[in-house]
Every structure is written in structure tokens, then in C-alpha cells.
């Protein structure tokens, strides 16, 4: 992509232009826009930022030597050695938010873009939705917690919703690849920090809401309003400026916050709300009748208007019926038939780190080990309930809590895990900058309220080993919290750690 410097200036609201002469510099062509010094090249615009542990304003002379044609800065510094045009702005991050989409020519305008937000179920819903929408669009891009998928290219995801420049670049790459459709998980951080500014969604899914990210949101009201703002923006007065229509807010009305959101949107805007439920009396647009939950799947009827189709999922659990319903609703709102939706839902057979069975070919231990990303009190309840539906002799659960995150939820997670399991091992998760044993001490008061025995093994690998060696015929071992992650964050370092690989290691030793 490319953009004239004069156009860039219009978007980023400069406080001052330095070394800029309009008659000379208006036609400078910027072919790359970066905020990482390692990615600077010829004809690039470098956006300098500073934070608690870094300040890229200090290396601007080297940035220019590397080929930068212009700079954006957010604080005044000595520029005596800098000869290229410099744009001083109030906030480099705000300038990035404003520039990212226009620099990549507003890629969301050229595709069917589905956003998925909520506390639990976003990732699996995104995989179901991608499978469904691919029935119409042949292929569908994905931006999510696990990975970004663009055609045959798969990139491990650094976070759920990427930074603005990276995000818009990936959407543009999807367009250039020929994709007409993409599915994106949308976190509350992405909404509140403006990472998805100037992005036009065709449909948005609200899965559910429960207590999470309290280190970022002061209370549940703020958390809900942040999520809801995305839907109000899509259906509200500014929708008249959108390039595509109609839009749909797809909402789970079995969730109390979902019912509130649906009610408020209908009251304010009337149309554009599409609801789903497992309760036929809820009056939802789409509802499911569950037939049964199997070890390796779930069966239900999908009901829409006067049509009813049987669905045989390859993913088990009641919560996956909810995830599948959300994806089905997205398919209906995108013009797919129920037959196409059925094919898409039934095609998906695995989502990495989501109740993922650790398979050991040739070894019959008599018990099953599952790895799951569950990391909230509610998701603990759901995943242990799912394990119970498999009629195990015992459920043995290994879990911890992440550091620098929602400290007040730790006792509840302890209670939910210990009360619902037969044996529980409390261990480390991603401690980050906290003492792992202090995190465990925060969990223990809730665990004790369950009035059942539990074990503390701080080292996560040792905890997994203990659980597997404790297991007997008919048991289910659950390793919760990290799911697909292939690392453990200790301090500011990411060390290789794979729950599935560790579990497999000790299964092979039996």
C-alpha cells in the first residue's frame, strides 16, 4: 500500500509540522507505516512511541538511516540531526488508530466481516463460523486467540485482537489473497483501546458475559458497556455512513447480559437484532433442541422459522451447542441455507486447546486427559460439567490462575474447581510478575470453602505428572487454563511450555 504524506497529515491531527515544506513534501510517498524500529525500511513512516519500559524517540537518527521518509512523534525532543519531515501529535497511539485503516484502504469495506465478542466461547464460535461461512465463500479468513489464518498461511496469534496497524494489514492481505469473508474475535481491550477503529462489521455476535478482566474494567457495568458499545455503533445513527448493509446484532438471550443488550438495541433501533436460545419459549429467532451429548459430539435440532434440521456436531458439550448456534445465526444473517449451515457445523472436528483430547496412539490407559483454555469461574463450571457428562469414575482437575489479572476471581475459581472435581491440584499458570505461591495462596480460601481435599503443586509440569499418575481406569483428567498456548509467562519472559506435550510425555511413561 502507499499514501501521500499530505493525506497522512490530514488524518493524524498534527500539533506541529517540523522540517515540512508543503511545496516540497506534499508528494512524498509513504509505502510502509511502522512503530517497530526493526521493521523500518525505505519510504516508510515511523511512529515513535514511549511506554513504561521503552521509548523509541531515542533512536530516531538510526530510524532515518534505515530509510524512514517521515516521522510521527508525541513529545518534543532534539531534532537537530533529523532532516526528514516530522509530525508532532498529542498521542502516537491515537494517530496510529486514525491512520491504520485508511493507509490500508479500509479493507473491511471489501469483505463480509463477522465480529465475535463475549467472555466465553469466542474462539470455538469463530472456528464454527469460519467453517459455516466457507460453505458460501469457499474460504474465510480468521483473526483470533489461537491464530490468524489467511488462505494457506497460519500465524500464531500474539493476542486476541492485534494492534491497529497489524490488524488492518492482515485484513488487507486477506483482500489481496482473494478472500471475501473473515471472522474476528473482538476483545473488550480492542474495543476500549480503539484497536478496531474505522472497521466496519457486517454482523456481530454476543456470546455471554461474566466477571473477567477486572484489572482493566472497574466493574461489570463498564465491562458490559464496553462490549455493548460495539453493537450500538454498528446499528446506531452513524450506520448511515457505512458502506455495507444490512447489519445484524446476533445475541444469546439465555445470558442475562445478552437479554439486556437485545432489549436495549430493539428499544433504540427496532430492527437488526437476531437472537438465539435453547429455550423454545424465549421467543428467539433461532433455537436448539438438544437430543444428546456424546463423548465425541453433540446432537440437536436447529429450528428457524418453519424449518428444522438435525445437527450432529463432532465437538461435545452443551456450551458447544451454544457456540454452534451463534455460528448458525451468522450463517443465516449472511444468506446461507440451513443445509449449508448444517454442512459447515458438522465439518468442524477440533479446536486446539478447547476440551482437546490428549491422544497417545497405541497406548490404552483406560482414562482420558483433556486440555482446555477455561480460565474464568464460569468456564470452570462448564468444562467440569462437560467432563461429568462423560460419566467418568472420577474427575481430576489441574489448574492455576494467571498473574497480573483479576485477583478477586481467584477464590471463586478455587471453589468452583474443588467443589466440582473429585481430586484437584492447584498449580501455577502464567504467573507473569507475581509470585506463583502468592497466587496459589489467593486461590486457597475459596478452595477450602468447598470442604474437600486438594493438593498444591506449584510447578505446573509436576502437577500434570501427579494428576496422570493419580488417574485410574474410567477417570477424566482436566488440565485447565492454558489450552492452545505453547508457553508459560514468567516475569516478562515467555518460556516454552505445552500442556498437551507435557501430558503426553507422562502418559508414555505409564
CORQUI-V615185 format. One line per field, one symbol per residue. ss: DSSP state (~ for helix, > for strand, _ for the rest). psi: psi as a letter, one per 40 degrees, with the letter a starting at -180 (. if undefined). burial: 1 if it has 16 or more other C-alpha atoms within 10 Angstrom, else 0. A space follows every 10 residues. Layout:
ss = ???
psi = ???
burial = ???
This chain:
ss = __>>~~~~~~ ~____>>>__ _~~~~___>> _>>>__~~~_ ___>>>>__> ____>~~~~~ ~~~~~__>>> >>>_______ ____>>>>__ _~~~~~~~~~ ~~~___~~~~ _>>>>>>___ _~~~~~~~~~ ~~~~~~~___ >>>___>>>> __>>>>____ ___~~~~~~~ ~~~~~~~___ >>>>>__~~~ ~~________ __>>>>____ _________~ ~~~~~~~~~~ ~~~~~_~~~~ ~______>>> >>___~~~~~ ~~~~~~~~~_ __>>>>>__~ ~~___>>>>> >>>>__>>>> >>>>__>>>> >>>____~~~ ~~~~~~~~~~ ~~~____~~~ ~~~~~~~___ _____>>___ _______>>> >>____~~~~ ~~~~~~~~~_ ____>>>>>_ ______~~~~ ~~~~~~~~~~ __>>>>____ _>___~~~~~ ~~~~~~~~~_ ____>>___~ ~~~~~~~~~~ _____>>>>> ______>>>> __>>>>__~~ ~~~~~~~~__
psi = iiiidddddd degidihhfh hdddedehhh eihiehdeeh aifihhhhii adeihedefd dddddeehei ihieihihfd eheihhhhid hddddddddd dddffgdeee ihhhihiidi eddddddddd dddeddedih ihhaddihhg behhhhhdid hiiddddddd ddddddeeie iihhhhiddd ddefdfifhh idihhhdihi hifeedhdid dddddddddd ddddeadede eidiiiihhh hheehddddd ddddddddec iehhiiiehd eefidhiihh dihidfaihi hhhhbeihih hgiehiiddd dddddddddd ddeeeiiddd dddddedhei hhegfhhhhg hehgdeiihi hiehfidddd ddddddddee fidihhhhia iiifhgdeed ddddddddde idhhhhaibg dbeihddddd ddddddddde fiiiihhdhd dddddddddd iiheihhhhi ddbeifihhh beihihhhdd dddddddde.
burial = 0010100110 1111000001 0000100111 1111101001 1011111111 0000011001 0011010111 1111000000 0101111110 1111111111 1111111111 1111111111 1111111111 1111110011 1111111111 0000001001 1111101111 1111100011 1111111111 1101111111 1111111111 1111001000 0011011101 1101100010 0001001111 1111101110 1100100000 0111111100 0001111111 0011001111 1111000001 1111111111 1111111111 1111010101 1101110100 1111111100 0000101111 1111111111 1111111101 0001111111 1110111011 1111111111 1111111111 1100011011 1111011101 0001011101 1011111100 1000111111 1111100111 0000001111 0111011000
